[in-house]
Amino acid sequence: MTERPTTNVTRVELVFLKERIERWIRFGRPIDEQVHDRRRRAVMFAPGAIFAFVRWRAGDYGTVDSRIAILQAVAPGAPFTTYPEVSPGAEILLDVAGWTRVQSVLEAIDGVERVGVRPDLAAPDYWRHVGARVGVGLPPRVYSRHRHRAWLLRRMFLS
């Protein structure tokens, strides 16, 4: 990717230390990437971009932490929430911990893709819904083409 200014972007630090620490983007469209070394890199997202950030860490006896967050990059001057490895921060649409819950969110992402919609273009409210339902142990509703069309129409009228 070409060198772009790093102001006005949301930066996510990614790491891959096999079988110890893994941080990766499940979906989203970075506008830039900086490779630090073969294990570390950073990706940048434009304001408004939605992306899924997965964090997993193992200890001597197996998984210690597994999390997934679906975040929306913020515009300069907009309010945001700080989040580990994300600079300056983002709007948190979904944040769950624990492998069972993470797996449920990954299945919801797969479901959106099966409908033929890129997850980063799905309605932000859907990701909030998924987080709320998975957070209390309930299955999320299925994302449909009908729901996506309603989101696109609502977004058109909000613009």
Phi and psi in degrees as a GROMACS rama.xvg file:
@    title "Ramachandran Plot"
@    xaxis  label "Phi"
@    yaxis  label "Psi"
@TYPE xy
-81.0507  159.365  THR-2
-75.0269  123.587  GLU-3
-125.464  158.703  ARG-4
-62.3279  143.5  PRO-5
-95.2203  6.14928  THR-6
-81.9799  155.21  THR-7
65.1537  20.4699  ASN-8
-125.043  161.197  VAL-9
-102.144  126.441  THR-10
-107.792  132.72  ARG-11
-122.473  124.264  VAL-12
-88.1865  125.252  GLU-13
-114.15  145.271  LEU-14
-139.005  144.572  VAL-15
-138.161  101.525  PHE-16
-115.121  100.731  LEU-17
-45.6899  127.851  LYS-18
62.7002  16.0382  GLU-19
-127.792  -62.3086  ARG-20
-136.964  129  ILE-21
-137.608  126.73  GLU-22
-129.941  124.362  ARG-23
-147.371  164.811  TRP-24
-96.0496  122.036  ILE-25
-80.6208  -41.0821  ARG-26
-149.85  163.701  PHE-27
130.602  161.95  GLY-28
-120.894  94.8652  ARG-29
-66.0488  147.79  PRO-30
-95.8464  -13.3625  ILE-31
-158.13  161.843  ASP-32
-146.337  139.998  GLU-33
-124.629  120.667  GLN-34
-93.6767  119.221  VAL-35
-84.2078  -47.8836  HIS-36
-159.9  -171.392  ASP-37
-69.8353  -10.2432  ARG-38
-111.786  -15.2868  ARG-39
-130.509  138.279  ARG-40
-153.415  166.411  ARG-41
-128.138  141.742  ALA-42
-121.02  148.262  VAL-43
-118.19  142.213  MET-44
-121.85  142.397  PHE-45
-72.4677  155.409  ALA-46
-54.6466  135.778  PRO-47
91.2118  -15.3428  GLY-48
-67.7448  140.94  ALA-49
-108.441  136.332  ILE-50
-150.391  156.253  PHE-51
-107.454  128.785  ALA-52
-117.37  118.155  PHE-53
-106.365  134.04  VAL-54
-126.239  130.085  ARG-55
-138.706  139.527  TRP-56
-143.088  139.594  ARG-57
-117.998  153.781  ALA-58
-115.074  -162.84  GLY-59
-65.0188  -24.4997  ASP-60
-118.171  24.8783  TYR-61
118.488  -161.672  GLY-62
-64.6582  129.949  THR-63
-101.557  -37.6813  VAL-64
-150.881  133.574  ASP-65
-139.255  130.674  SER-66
-143.126  153.325  ARG-67
-138.051  138.066  ILE-68
-129.94  138.36  ALA-69
-107.961  119.695  ILE-70
-121.603  154.811  LEU-71
-121.212  122.857  GLN-72
-62.6983  143.416  ALA-73
-104.826  156.817  VAL-74
-81.5968  155.553  ALA-75
-55.7911  133.508  PRO-76
85.115  -10.6009  GLY-77
-80.4133  150.221  ALA-78
-67.4225  149.95  PRO-79
-151.94  168.46  PHE-80
-113.034  137.515  THR-81
-70.4434  150.236  THR-82
-149.152  139.005  TYR-83
-54.7935  134.657  PRO-84
69.7367  6.74227  GLU-85
-118.532  123.617  VAL-86
-124.509  130.947  SER-87
-78.9601  -20.8149  PRO-88
160.449  -167.642  GLY-89
-160.879  172.488  ALA-90
-86.008  124.758  GLU-91
-88.6879  114.384  ILE-92
-89.4182  -30.7629  LEU-93
-157.161  139.039  LEU-94
-151.902  109.713  ASP-95
-128.784  153.346  VAL-96
-128.408  154.183  ALA-97
100.395  133.291  GLY-98
-58.8809  -39.0779  TRP-99
-61.746  -44.1598  THR-100
-69.0669  -41.8865  ARG-101
-58.5939  -44.019  VAL-102
-61.0854  -39.5802  GLN-103
-62.7049  -40.6658  SER-104
-67.4148  -41.9692  VAL-105
-60.4525  -37.4446  LEU-106
-66.6792  -37.6316  GLU-107
-64.8168  -39.3159  ALA-108
-62.4462  -45.9662  ILE-109
-58.5443  -38.8333  ASP-110
-63.5671  -40.3251  GLY-111
-63.5761  -42.7419  VAL-112
-65.0339  -36.0225  GLU-113
-63.709  -29.8706  ARG-114
-73.3741  -15.6849  VAL-115
96.7486  19.5536  GLY-116
-113.863  134.254  VAL-117
-68.1189  130.759  ARG-118
-57.4091  -31.5102  PRO-119
-72.9162  -11.0522  ASP-120
-103.909  -3.13671  LEU-121
-69.3307  160.448  ALA-122
-60.2868  128.176  ALA-123
-56.0572  -34.6111  PRO-124
-62.3839  -29.9511  ASP-125
-63.8916  -42.0821  TYR-126
-66.6083  -35.0819  TRP-127
-63.7805  -42.4112  ARG-128
-59.6081  -47.9093  HIS-129
-58.6734  -46.3139  VAL-130
-60.48  -41.857  GLY-131
-66.6428  -45.193  ALA-132
-67.9962  -47.9466  ARG-133
-64.0315  -35.7977  VAL-134
-61.055  -26.5444  GLY-135
-108.071  11.8128  VAL-136
83.3905  17.3563  GLY-137
-106.541  150.384  LEU-138
-73.8751  141.175  PRO-139
-74.2854  156.179  PRO-140
-68.0374  155.267  ARG-141
-75.9642  138.506  VAL-142
-82.3946  128.754  TYR-143
-119.573  165.616  SER-144
-61.9954  -35.7072  ARG-145
-62.5728  -46  HIS-146
-63.8479  -39.586  ARG-147
-64.9002  -41.7949  HIS-148
-61.8311  -41.7822  ARG-149
-60.4599  -40.7482  ALA-150
-62.9974  -44.8469  TRP-151
-62.5726  -40.8195  LEU-152
-66.5671  -43.1996  LEU-153
-62.7686  -42.3439  ARG-154
-63.461  -37.7584  ARG-155
-63.0898  -39.9292  MET-156
-78.0479  -23.1185  PHE-157
-78.157  -22.6471  LEU-158
